[in-house]
Every structure is written in structure tokens, then in C-alpha cells.
Amino acid sequence: MSAPNPYPLGLRLAGRRVVVVGGGAVATRRVPALLDAGADVLLVSPELTPALRAHVDAGRLHWKPRRFAPDDLDGAWLVQAAVDDPVAAAAVSAAAAERRIFCVRADDRAAATAWTPAVTRHGPVTVAVLGGGDPRRAMTVRDAIRALLGARKGPLLTDSVEEGPPVNNAAAGRGRVALVGAGPGDPELITVKGWRLLTEADVVVADRLVPGLLLDELRPDVELVDASKIPYGPSRAQEEINRILVDRALAGAFVVRLKGGDPYVFGRGGEELLACAAAGVPVTVVPGVTSSIAAPAAAGVPVTHRAVAHEFTVVSGHVAPDSPASLVRWEALAGLRGTLVIMMGLKNLAAIAGTLIGHGRPADTPVAVVQEGTTGGQRSLRSTLGTVAADVAEAGLRPPAVVVVGDVVTALDAGPTPPDA
């Protein structure tokens, strides 16, 4: 006769004591989920991994630096024996059974009174899979479910779903805005949370530089506003974008403001958040992978490297160095030894290079220019500060492009050649 099936249950552990016995790799894996559940975690172990020590140092859990004692379980709701010593684990099990506390055992699932399932999380949805005592089977099924949830379009995974049929944000009057960073250009570099919110949106206000494939995956009923086609000058256009975000949200829609890179790296995300806040519209900010780091990396250039650069500075080059409107102290940047990353700087590249050289940056400083980094149109060029402006013009590089100045440009030359070099 086969063993009876376990009874699945979701434990609400917020504020409740959970004891973890052991401070090794298993505990390192299990503790974060317990902390995420809000559990009051007591860790009992003579030694800890550095990751667990970081939780202790941050005050996220309690630690008793010694071997387990039965009274450690007093007041506990759950215990995890995260040790590979059967004798020690059995002692934990016995103490838990005496107190009628469920016990998870890393060393012997058959001797445990509770199992840890394979879990996948998508926003408010948590799926836990038990594989009949076979962890590999559970993970295989879990991964298949995760893929299905990842491909799911529509409101199934929204924060507003409770019980009953899917909720229409606009009809329910639950308007809100999410400022989502779409990443540097490769559609796969959007964050998981950013992608999930995009699939839930009623309205998407998109910049010119967001990956087009992300827009192709929107639901047919989504209103798409192309922010790059809004008329007027830059200031008036931003005012119009702010108005659209606020008006649609006040009408009850869930609005995603989809921005290339990161919303707060030269993306005017702060202005949009302030406009929404002034109108009483709740805003979620989802950081994105910024091209200031991703584009150089895609071209084989790390912005920092041990013994080469201990700092990197990101500046906008859209205003000429000699313009009264410039907020950048180029003379100070010229004196830095670290990496300088210049965004939106191709138009003023000659003036920028000349200013840096004029204030002491050597003309032979290595420079890399990366156009449309992480996309199929990526092109890169290696040069020096003294010749980069002429080399870019000769090569016909065009915006969007990232300029990297510093010795990091050649730091990985002994490694694999970047695909587009």
C-alpha cells in the first residue's frame, strides 16, 4: 500500500517563531523564504555561513551560537532541521514531536513530519509543488508551471485579483501607475517584476528606446501611448506625459510608464512620480538595467575592474561643456582616475573630449563607444580620447550610444572577443 498523500497547507508565519537548526548551505537556502514570510526566525548553530551572518548582523533573525537544546523549541510553530547529521536531526525531531511542532528534515524526508515544497512566485501568486517525496520530480513540475505562468497574459496574476472572475482595473476604480525600467534594449533584460506589471497594464506609455518586442506582447485591449510622438518641445512633452499618466490613473486604469534603461537614470522618472503624487495617484517604481553599465558590458568593457578602476561616474553629455545650462563639472571629472560613462554625448563628443584633455585627462586614455548595446544593432568602437570624435564620425556611429572613458576599456583585452568587435 502506498504512503498517504501529504496535506498541502499555506502557513502564515508573520510574527511567529520558527526555529532553524544548522548554519550551513541548507539553512542559507531556507532562511530567506522564512524571513520573506515575516517569521520570527531563531537560528541555532555553532557556526554560520557568511550569508546567514549577514542576516544576523542586519538584525533580521536571532542566533544562538551553540548546539541545539530541546528548549530552543519552546514557543515555536515550526522547526527546520537543516543539518546532515542523522543523530542531531533525530534529536530535533524528537523534541519537536514531544511539543507537537511540525519538523522539516533535510537529512531524511521519510522521518520528517513536514516537507518543503518546490516553489515559484509570481507577484501575489505562490505555487508550491510536492513530488511525493522526490525533490527532482517536484522541481521539474514547478519549472513547467513557472514557464506557463511566465507566458500567461492578462489579469490572472495582478495584485487586484481576489476571489471570483478577473477584475477590470478601470471598472473597479483602482487606478495606479508603475514606472518600469525596460532595460537597455534586449527585451529579455527587463526585470521579472517589470514584465509582470507590463502584462497587467490597461495603458502603456512607452518611450522610443523601449524594446519593441515587449510592446508586441501586450494584450490587444491595451491602450498604447507612444511618448516619442507627443508634440511640443521637451518640457511641454513631459507635461503632456504627466497629464496622461494622471488622467488615465484617475479614471481607474493601471498605467505602466515604460522607460528605456532605468526610470531614474536620465529618465525623468522623478518628475513623473511627483506629478502622480500631487494628484494622489499611487506609484510603484520598478528599477531597470541601465545601459550605462549594460552596454559597456555587452561590448566587453567592465565599468570597474580590480586594480584598474575603483569608481565609475555616469554623466549626461546632451548639454555642451561650455553651455551655461550644463550642470556637469567637467574639469573635476578630468582629474578622476576612475571610469567615466557618458550618456547622450555623441553630439557634443568633440567638445567633451577636448574639455577633458584640456583639464588634464591624457589624450591616449582608452575610449569605447557602444551603439545600441545589447540589441541586434549593437556596434562598438575602440579609440582614444584624442581621436574618438573623428573615429566615431568616420565609423558613422549614431545615437543611442554610450561612451566609456578609462583604462577599463582595455582591461579584458586578453579575454574572449566581444561578438560585434
One Martini backbone bead per residue (centre of mass of N, CA, C, O) as a GRO file, in nm:
protein
  421
    1MET     BB    1   0.095   0.037   0.023
    2SER     BB    2   0.076   0.352  -0.013
    3ALA     BB    3   0.145   0.646   0.087
    4PRO     BB    4   0.015   0.907   0.208
    5ASN     BB    5  -0.084   1.207   0.139
    6PRO     BB    6  -0.018   1.515   0.174
    7TYR     BB    7  -0.114   1.817   0.336
    8PRO     BB    8  -0.182   2.107   0.207
    9LEU     BB    9  -0.024   2.424   0.322
   10GLY     BB   10  -0.050   2.766   0.428
   11LEU     BB   11   0.175   2.947   0.611
   12ARG     BB   12   0.130   3.198   0.865
   13LEU     BB   13   0.435   3.347   1.002
   14ALA     BB   14   0.384   3.617   1.108
   15GLY     BB   15   0.544   3.653   1.421
   16ARG     BB   16   0.646   3.357   1.420
   17ARG     BB   17   0.817   3.097   1.547
   18VAL     BB   18   1.124   2.980   1.390
   19VAL     BB   19   1.334   2.697   1.377
   20VAL     BB   20   1.685   2.673   1.295
   21VAL     BB   21   1.898   2.395   1.242
   22GLY     BB   22   2.166   2.532   1.123
   23GLY     BB   23   2.454   2.700   0.918
   24GLY     BB   24   2.435   2.618   0.622
   25ALA     BB   25   2.324   2.568   0.307
   26VAL     BB   26   2.031   2.500   0.378
   27ALA     BB   27   1.975   2.749   0.553
   28THR     BB   28   2.044   2.957   0.335
   29ARG     BB   29   1.795   2.872   0.158
   30ARG     BB   30   1.549   2.890   0.380
   31VAL     BB   31   1.548   3.167   0.532
   32PRO     BB   32   1.443   3.382   0.326
   33ALA     BB   33   1.146   3.272   0.316
   34LEU     BB   34   1.086   3.318   0.614
   35LEU     BB   35   1.137   3.622   0.612
   36ASP     BB   36   0.926   3.684   0.389
   37ALA     BB   37   0.692   3.571   0.591
   38GLY     BB   38   0.768   3.705   0.886
   39ALA     BB   39   0.938   3.542   1.060
   40ASP     BB   40   1.061   3.434   1.376
   41VAL     BB   41   1.396   3.372   1.370
   42LEU     BB   42   1.576   3.087   1.496
   43LEU     BB   43   1.925   3.028   1.517
   44VAL     BB   44   2.099   2.707   1.553
   45SER     BB   45   2.459   2.745   1.570
   46PRO     BB   46   2.799   2.754   1.587
   47GLU     BB   47   2.782   2.814   1.272
   48LEU     BB   48   2.812   3.034   0.978
   49THR     BB   49   2.739   3.170   0.706
   50PRO     BB   50   2.781   3.469   0.558
   51ALA     BB   51   2.479   3.507   0.485
   52LEU     BB   52   2.370   3.460   0.774
   53ARG     BB   53   2.540   3.674   0.915
   54ALA     BB   54   2.404   3.911   0.770
   55HIS     BB   55   2.127   3.872   0.905
   56VAL     BB   56   2.226   3.913   1.189
   57ASP     BB   57   2.361   4.197   1.157
   58ALA     BB   58   2.069   4.315   1.053
   59GLY     BB   59   1.837   4.189   1.252
   60ARG     BB   60   1.652   3.944   1.114
   61LEU     BB   61   1.773   3.748   1.338
   62HIS     BB   62   1.831   3.486   1.563
   63TRP     BB   63   2.130   3.376   1.758
   64LYS     BB   64   2.264   3.056   1.864
   65PRO     BB   65   2.608   2.974   1.939
   66ARG     BB   66   2.510   2.649   1.931
   67ARG     BB   67   2.379   2.377   2.021
   68PHE     BB   68   2.110   2.198   2.047
   69ALA     BB   69   1.807   2.248   2.243
   70PRO     BB   70   1.493   2.164   2.328
   71ASP     BB   71   1.411   2.462   2.442
   72ASP     BB   72   1.424   2.607   2.160
   73LEU     BB   73   1.106   2.520   2.097
   74ASP     BB   74   0.983   2.720   2.266
   75GLY     BB   75   0.715   2.870   2.089
   76ALA     BB   76   0.704   2.710   1.837
   77TRP     BB   77   0.568   2.629   1.497
   78LEU     BB   78   0.852   2.562   1.358
   79VAL     BB   79   1.096   2.323   1.219
   80GLN     BB   80   1.441   2.314   1.092
   81ALA     BB   81   1.657   2.049   0.996
   82ALA     BB   82   1.975   2.177   0.874
   83VAL     BB   83   2.116   1.879   0.882
   84ASP     BB   84   2.349   1.586   0.821
   85ASP     BB   85   2.295   1.471   1.111
   86PRO     BB   86   2.103   1.217   1.222
   87VAL     BB   87   2.124   1.252   1.528
   88ALA     BB   88   2.059   1.553   1.546
   89ALA     BB   89   1.790   1.540   1.387
   90ALA     BB   90   1.646   1.343   1.579
   91ALA     BB   91   1.648   1.532   1.823
   92VAL     BB   92   1.471   1.743   1.695
   93SER     BB   93   1.227   1.563   1.631
   94ALA     BB   94   1.167   1.475   1.922
   95ALA     BB   95   1.116   1.759   2.036
   96ALA     BB   96   0.886   1.826   1.839
   97ALA     BB   97   0.692   1.590   1.903
   98GLU     BB   98   0.654   1.657   2.204
   99ARG     BB   99   0.532   1.959   2.103
  100ARG     BB  100   0.375   1.953   1.832
  101ILE     BB  101   0.594   2.010   1.595
  102PHE     BB  102   0.676   2.073   1.295
  103CYS     BB  103   0.922   1.886   1.087
  104VAL     BB  104   1.204   1.957   0.897
  105ARG     BB  105   1.418   1.738   0.696
  106ALA     BB  106   1.719   1.719   0.520
  107ASP     BB  107   1.813   1.405   0.571
  108ASP     BB  108   1.489   1.291   0.619
  109ARG     BB  109   1.183   1.272   0.481
  110ALA     BB  110   1.051   1.023   0.623
  111ALA     BB  111   1.101   1.157   0.924
  112ALA     BB  112   0.921   1.378   0.857
  113THR     BB  113   0.630   1.609   0.916
  114ALA     BB  114   0.755   1.795   0.684
  115TRP     BB  115   0.758   1.966   0.370
  116THR     BB  116   0.945   2.122   0.120
  117PRO     BB  117   0.860   2.285  -0.145
  118ALA     BB  118   0.839   2.371  -0.467
  119VAL     BB  119   0.885   2.715  -0.571
  120THR     BB  120   0.676   2.975  -0.720
  121ARG     BB  121   0.681   3.333  -0.799
  122HIS     BB  122   0.399   3.573  -0.886
  123GLY     BB  123   0.371   3.783  -0.691
  124PRO     BB  124   0.077   3.684  -0.530
  125VAL     BB  125   0.171   3.413  -0.652
  126THR     BB  126   0.186   3.078  -0.510
  127VAL     BB  127   0.367   2.779  -0.600
  128ALA     BB  128   0.338   2.446  -0.466
  129VAL     BB  129   0.544   2.143  -0.489
  130LEU     BB  130   0.481   1.795  -0.457
  131GLY     BB  131   0.675   1.475  -0.525
  132GLY     BB  132   0.644   1.228  -0.329
  133GLY     BB  133   0.958   1.273  -0.216
  134ASP     BB  134   1.064   1.402  -0.498
  135PRO     BB  135   1.249   1.675  -0.572
  136ARG     BB  136   1.284   1.654  -0.883
  137ARG     BB  137   0.989   1.634  -0.957
  138ALA     BB  138   0.901   1.899  -0.828
  139MET     BB  139   1.090   2.085  -1.001
  140THR     BB  140   0.982   2.009  -1.278
  141VAL     BB  141   0.693   2.104  -1.231
  142ARG     BB  142   0.757   2.389  -1.138
  143ASP     BB  143   0.895   2.483  -1.405
  144ALA     BB  144   0.644   2.444  -1.583
  145ILE     BB  145   0.467   2.646  -1.432
  146ARG     BB  146   0.649   2.892  -1.460
  147ALA     BB  147   0.629   2.903  -1.770
  148LEU     BB  148   0.322   2.946  -1.782
  149LEU     BB  149   0.314   3.207  -1.614
  150GLY     BB  150   0.514   3.367  -1.796
  151ALA     BB  151   0.303   3.338  -2.056
  152ARG     BB  152   0.086   3.490  -1.915
  153LYS     BB  153  -0.197   3.673  -1.989
  154GLY     BB  154  -0.329   3.909  -1.794
  155PRO     BB  155  -0.510   3.925  -1.469
  156LEU     BB  156  -0.427   3.676  -1.293
  157LEU     BB  157  -0.151   3.824  -1.144
  158THR     BB  158  -0.278   4.043  -0.997
  159ASP     BB  159  -0.321   4.235  -0.710
  160SER     BB  160  -0.654   4.251  -0.755
  161VAL     BB  161  -0.686   3.958  -0.709
  162GLU     BB  162  -0.913   3.742  -0.561
  163GLU     BB  163  -1.227   3.658  -0.596
  164GLY     BB  164  -1.324   3.536  -0.883
  165PRO     BB  165  -1.327   3.716  -1.138
  166PRO     BB  166  -1.170   3.914  -1.321
  167VAL     BB  167  -1.035   4.234  -1.282
  168ASN     BB  168  -1.118   4.561  -1.368
  169ASN     BB  169  -0.955   4.838  -1.303
  170ALA     BB  170  -1.141   5.061  -1.413
  171ALA     BB  171  -1.414   4.956  -1.293
  172ALA     BB  172  -1.286   4.958  -0.988
  173GLY     BB  173  -1.105   5.221  -0.937
  174ARG     BB  174  -0.772   5.120  -0.950
  175GLY     BB  175  -0.567   5.344  -0.987
  176ARG     BB  176  -0.232   5.332  -1.133
  177VAL     BB  177   0.136   5.350  -1.125
  178ALA     BB  178   0.418   5.233  -1.328
  179LEU     BB  179   0.769   5.256  -1.317
  180VAL     BB  180   0.939   5.103  -1.590
  181GLY     BB  181   1.225   4.933  -1.657
  182ALA     BB  182   1.333   4.793  -1.976
  183GLY     BB  183   1.616   4.847  -2.039
  184PRO     BB  184   1.876   4.852  -2.298
  185GLY     BB  185   1.702   4.641  -2.538
  186ASP     BB  186   1.680   4.369  -2.439
  187PRO     BB  187   1.388   4.206  -2.362
  188GLU     BB  188   1.527   4.004  -2.140
  189LEU     BB  189   1.620   4.262  -1.937
  190ILE     BB  190   1.379   4.264  -1.798
  191THR     BB  191   1.220   4.238  -1.528
  192VAL     BB  192   0.999   4.036  -1.382
  193LYS     BB  193   0.822   4.259  -1.263
  194GLY     BB  194   0.801   4.437  -1.512
  195TRP     BB  195   0.665   4.223  -1.693
  196ARG     BB  196   0.419   4.168  -1.520
  197LEU     BB  197   0.302   4.458  -1.522
  198LEU     BB  198   0.275   4.475  -1.829
  199THR     BB  199   0.054   4.240  -1.848
  200GLU     BB  200  -0.157   4.424  -1.657
  201ALA     BB  201  -0.208   4.655  -1.832
  202ASP     BB  202  -0.415   4.919  -1.972
  203VAL     BB  203  -0.167   5.125  -1.992
  204VAL     BB  204   0.098   5.233  -2.225
  205VAL     BB  205   0.387   5.440  -2.179
  206ALA     BB  206   0.627   5.482  -2.438
  207ASP     BB  207   0.936   5.486  -2.535
  208ARG     BB  208   1.160   5.473  -2.796
  209LEU     BB  209   1.379   5.264  -2.636
  210VAL     BB  210   1.201   5.039  -2.619
  211PRO     BB  211   1.133   4.722  -2.664
  212GLY     BB  212   0.929   4.609  -2.916
  213LEU     BB  213   0.860   4.317  -2.814
  214LEU     BB  214   0.701   4.409  -2.565
  215LEU     BB  215   0.465   4.540  -2.728
  216ASP     BB  216   0.381   4.277  -2.886
  217GLU     BB  217   0.273   4.138  -2.594
  218LEU     BB  218   0.029   4.285  -2.571
  219ARG     BB  219  -0.276   4.328  -2.523
  220PRO     BB  220  -0.526   4.424  -2.738
  221ASP     BB  221  -0.671   4.629  -2.509
  222VAL     BB  222  -0.431   4.808  -2.498
  223GLU     BB  223  -0.318   5.125  -2.439
  224LEU     BB  224  -0.097   5.293  -2.663
  225VAL     BB  225   0.158   5.532  -2.581
  226ASP     BB  226   0.365   5.734  -2.776
  227ALA     BB  227   0.593   5.948  -2.640
  228SER     BB  228   0.764   6.029  -2.906
  229LYS     BB  229   0.480   6.169  -3.043
  230ILE     BB  230   0.468   6.401  -2.866
  231PRO     BB  231   0.427   6.713  -2.877
  232TYR     BB  232   0.642   6.956  -2.860
  233GLY     BB  233   0.858   7.018  -2.640
  234PRO     BB  234   1.017   6.875  -2.384
  235SER     BB  235   0.845   7.007  -2.158
  236ARG     BB  236   0.561   6.972  -2.281
  237ALA     BB  237   0.581   6.668  -2.316
  238GLN     BB  238   0.608   6.602  -2.014
  239GLU     BB  239   0.337   6.725  -1.933
  240GLU     BB  240   0.169   6.529  -2.106
  241ILE     BB  241   0.259   6.270  -1.973
  242ASN     BB  242   0.162   6.339  -1.692
  243ARG     BB  243  -0.135   6.373  -1.769
  244ILE     BB  244  -0.185   6.085  -1.870
  245LEU     BB  245  -0.120   5.934  -1.614
  246VAL     BB  246  -0.328   6.073  -1.432
  247ASP     BB  247  -0.592   6.045  -1.595
  248ARG     BB  248  -0.596   5.735  -1.622
  249ALA     BB  249  -0.580   5.672  -1.319
  250LEU     BB  250  -0.838   5.838  -1.231
  251ALA     BB  251  -1.012   5.640  -1.425
  252GLY     BB  252  -0.881   5.335  -1.321
  253ALA     BB  253  -0.611   5.275  -1.440
  254PHE     BB  254  -0.337   5.077  -1.533
  255VAL     BB  255  -0.018   5.233  -1.551
  256VAL     BB  256   0.259   5.203  -1.775
  257ARG     BB  257   0.580   5.340  -1.757
  258LEU     BB  258   0.792   5.288  -2.025
  259LYS     BB  259   1.149   5.270  -1.988
  260GLY     BB  260   1.451   5.312  -2.067
  261GLY     BB  261   1.617   5.137  -1.857
  262ASP     BB  262   1.604   5.364  -1.600
  263PRO     BB  263   1.389   5.588  -1.454
  264TYR     BB  264   1.648   5.748  -1.286
  265VAL     BB  265   1.831   5.753  -1.559
  266PHE     BB  266   1.757   6.000  -1.746
  267GLY     BB  267   1.405   5.955  -1.721
  268ARG     BB  268   1.206   6.139  -1.542
  269GLY     BB  269   1.074   5.982  -1.302
  270GLY     BB  270   1.052   6.197  -1.079
  271GLU     BB  271   0.847   6.381  -1.222
  272GLU     BB  272   0.622   6.167  -1.245
  273LEU     BB  273   0.588   6.105  -0.948
  274LEU     BB  274   0.514   6.394  -0.855
  275ALA     BB  275   0.260   6.420  -1.029
  276CYS     BB  276   0.109   6.181  -0.899
  277ALA     BB  277   0.124   6.268  -0.603
  278ALA     BB  278  -0.034   6.538  -0.641
  279ALA     BB  279  -0.296   6.349  -0.742
  280GLY     BB  280  -0.306   6.072  -0.567
  281VAL     BB  281  -0.121   5.860  -0.716
  282PRO     BB  282  -0.011   5.556  -0.713
  283VAL     BB  283   0.339   5.434  -0.701
  284THR     BB  284   0.553   5.220  -0.888
  285VAL     BB  285   0.900   5.123  -0.875
  286VAL     BB  286   1.099   4.977  -1.146
  287PRO     BB  287   1.386   4.885  -1.196
  288GLY     BB  288   1.656   4.902  -1.433
  289VAL     BB  289   1.872   4.828  -1.678
  290THR     BB  290   2.142   5.014  -1.742
  291SER     BB  291   2.332   5.123  -2.016
  292SER     BB  292   2.584   5.229  -1.857
  293ILE     BB  293   2.653   4.912  -1.802
  294ALA     BB  294   2.546   4.715  -2.026
  295ALA     BB  295   2.683   4.811  -2.285
  296PRO     BB  296   2.976   4.768  -2.205
  297ALA     BB  297   2.946   4.468  -2.129
  298ALA     BB  298   2.857   4.375  -2.421
  299ALA     BB  299   3.160   4.495  -2.522
  300GLY     BB  300   3.382   4.412  -2.291
  301VAL     BB  301   3.319   4.640  -2.053
  302PRO     BB  302   3.413   4.723  -1.745
  303VAL     BB  303   3.356   4.976  -1.512
  304THR     BB  304   3.508   4.773  -1.326
  305HIS     BB  305   3.846   4.687  -1.191
  306ARG     BB  306   4.083   4.532  -1.053
  307ALA     BB  307   4.347   4.764  -1.038
  308VAL     BB  308   4.193   4.997  -1.224
  309ALA     BB  309   3.886   5.054  -1.097
  310HIS     BB  310   3.704   5.221  -0.811
  311GLU     BB  311   3.527   5.388  -1.023
  312PHE     BB  312   3.212   5.542  -1.142
  313THR     BB  313   3.081   5.784  -1.380
  314VAL     BB  314   2.764   5.933  -1.458
  315VAL     BB  315   2.684   6.126  -1.752
  316SER     BB  316   2.560   6.396  -1.928
  317GLY     BB  317   2.603   6.509  -2.291
  318HIS     BB  318   2.360   6.704  -2.404
  319VAL     BB  319   2.542   6.927  -2.284
  320ALA     BB  320   2.765   7.146  -2.329
  321PRO     BB  321   3.039   7.238  -2.148
  322ASP     BB  322   2.998   7.566  -2.227
  323SER     BB  323   2.724   7.569  -2.109
  324PRO     BB  324   2.517   7.726  -1.880
  325ALA     BB  325   2.331   7.453  -1.850
  326SER     BB  326   2.553   7.304  -1.722
  327LEU     BB  327   2.606   7.058  -1.438
  328VAL     BB  328   2.895   6.978  -1.521
  329ARG     BB  329   3.227   6.906  -1.391
  330TRP     BB  330   3.470   6.850  -1.608
  331GLU     BB  331   3.729   6.923  -1.451
  332ALA     BB  332   3.683   6.709  -1.229
  333LEU     BB  333   3.665   6.456  -1.412
  334ALA     BB  334   3.956   6.478  -1.530
  335GLY     BB  335   4.089   6.404  -1.231
  336LEU     BB  336   3.999   6.126  -1.250
  337ARG     BB  337   4.076   5.765  -1.243
  338GLY     BB  338   3.828   5.658  -1.337
  339THR     BB  339   3.527   5.598  -1.475
  340LEU     BB  340   3.362   5.733  -1.771
  341VAL     BB  341   3.014   5.780  -1.834
  342ILE     BB  342   2.845   5.870  -2.141
  343MET     BB  343   2.543   6.015  -2.207
  344MET     BB  344   2.430   6.168  -2.476
  345GLY     BB  345   2.738   6.251  -2.635
  346LEU     BB  346   2.785   6.267  -2.949
  347LYS     BB  347   2.733   6.566  -3.030
  348ASN     BB  348   2.965   6.655  -2.788
  349LEU     BB  349   3.234   6.489  -2.809
  350ALA     BB  350   3.454   6.688  -2.891
  351ALA     BB  351   3.414   6.886  -2.651
  352ILE     BB  352   3.454   6.681  -2.427
  353ALA     BB  353   3.736   6.580  -2.498
  354GLY     BB  354   3.872   6.859  -2.495
  355THR     BB  355   3.808   6.925  -2.197
  356LEU     BB  356   3.949   6.685  -2.064
  357ILE     BB  357   4.230   6.743  -2.181
  358GLY     BB  358   4.247   7.045  -2.079
  359HIS     BB  359   4.223   6.909  -1.763
  360GLY     BB  360   4.436   6.631  -1.786
  361ARG     BB  361   4.346   6.421  -1.972
  362PRO     BB  362   4.473   6.192  -2.151
  363ALA     BB  363   4.473   6.135  -2.495
  364ASP     BB  364   4.539   5.804  -2.450
  365THR     BB  365   4.277   5.736  -2.343
  366PRO     BB  366   4.063   5.501  -2.334
  367VAL     BB  367   3.786   5.431  -2.571
  368ALA     BB  368   3.434   5.357  -2.577
  369VAL     BB  369   3.174   5.284  -2.823
  370VAL     BB  370   2.816   5.211  -2.781
  371GLN     BB  371   2.572   5.093  -2.998
  372GLU     BB  372   2.296   4.948  -2.917
  373GLY     BB  373   2.306   4.787  -2.667
  374THR     BB  374   2.199   4.439  -2.667
  375THR     BB  375   2.142   4.440  -2.968
  376GLY     BB  376   2.134   4.372  -3.309
  377GLY     BB  377   2.268   4.685  -3.350
  378GLN     BB  378   2.538   4.646  -3.236
  379ARG     BB  379   2.813   4.876  -3.185
  380SER     BB  380   3.176   4.909  -3.173
  381LEU     BB  381   3.445   5.128  -3.040
  382ARG     BB  382   3.792   5.190  -3.045
  383SER     BB  383   3.990   5.439  -2.866
  384THR     BB  384   4.072   5.777  -2.803
  385LEU     BB  385   4.038   6.085  -2.675
  386GLY     BB  386   4.183   6.231  -2.923
  387THR     BB  387   4.004   6.044  -3.165
  388VAL     BB  388   3.699   5.972  -3.122
  389ALA     BB  389   3.534   6.176  -3.283
  390ALA     BB  390   3.650   6.099  -3.564
  391ASP     BB  391   3.589   5.791  -3.549
  392VAL     BB  392   3.281   5.813  -3.522
  393ALA     BB  393   3.231   5.964  -3.785
  394GLU     BB  394   3.363   5.751  -3.974
  395ALA     BB  395   3.172   5.508  -3.867
  396GLY     BB  396   2.867   5.615  -3.814
  397LEU     BB  397   2.779   5.667  -3.543
  398ARG     BB  398   2.479   5.652  -3.337
  399PRO     BB  399   2.214   5.704  -3.180
  400PRO     BB  400   2.234   5.520  -2.925
  401ALA     BB  401   2.512   5.594  -2.696
  402VAL     BB  402   2.807   5.482  -2.522
  403VAL     BB  403   3.066   5.633  -2.327
  404VAL     BB  404   3.400   5.514  -2.246
  405VAL     BB  405   3.637   5.627  -1.995
  406GLY     BB  406   3.926   5.425  -1.964
  407ASP     BB  407   4.114   5.143  -1.867
  408VAL     BB  408   3.874   4.934  -1.891
  409VAL     BB  409   3.869   4.901  -2.201
  410THR     BB  410   4.146   4.698  -2.175
  411ALA     BB  411   4.113   4.482  -1.939
  412LEU     BB  412   3.984   4.233  -2.148
  413ASP     BB  413   4.176   4.170  -2.398
  414ALA     BB  414   4.255   3.863  -2.310
  415GLY     BB  415   3.985   3.783  -2.377
  416PRO     BB  416   3.711   3.750  -2.525
  417THR     BB  417   3.559   3.837  -2.811
  418PRO     BB  418   3.336   4.034  -2.899
  419PRO     BB  419   3.091   3.984  -3.135
  420ASP     BB  420   3.116   4.303  -3.265
  421ALA     BB  421   3.442   4.362  -3.297
   0.00000   0.00000   0.00000
